Amino acid sequence: MTSPLTLGDPALDQDHAHLQELIAQLFDARPEQAASSLDALRAHAARHFAVEDADLLAMQDGNAKCHVDEHAAVLKSLDEVRALLGGETMSAEARSALLRRLAVHLRDWLPEHVQQMDAGVAAHRSKRRFGGAPVQIVRR
């Protein structure tokens, strides 16, 4: 069975797997690792979204704005959590709880985003490279 993060585009698949790893690291981060884990996730997500956003603009698809807006919303959420972590009033327990809630939401969001939105990007890339969309054969 294929992963819900697998679209058949090696670059996208690798980026999505790395996002998943960074989300897991954020969930497991100790208080002293929280900021660096969040920063690593934010940096990778920003790079990944920038590449996808360029593809979306090239596609001129009707859903491109929604997709780009979703990327921006995720980055905004990461920035808002980072700002909260920088505050002096939050206990270590509260920081850990906040990061875990964020990681759970991102962990739940990522597969759906990949299947519902990024699949179009992968198909566009395949059409551009090969002249058609790839066929995936899955054993059930």
Sequence and secondary structure as in RCSB ss.txt:
>XXXX:A:sequence
MTSPLTLGDPALDQDHAHLQELIAQLFDARPEQAASSLDALRAHAARHFAVEDADLLAMQDGNAKCHVDEHAAVL
KSLDEVRALLGGETMSAEARSALLRRLAVHLRDWLPEHVQQMDAGVAAHRSKRRFGGAPVQIVRR
>XXXX:A:secstr
   TT  S HHHHHHHHHHHHHHHHHHH  GGGHHHHHHHHHHHHHHHHHHHHHHHHHHT TTHHHHHHHHHHHH
HHHHHHHHHHTSSS  HHHHHHHHHHHHHHHHHHHHHHIIIIIHHHHHHHHHHHHSS        
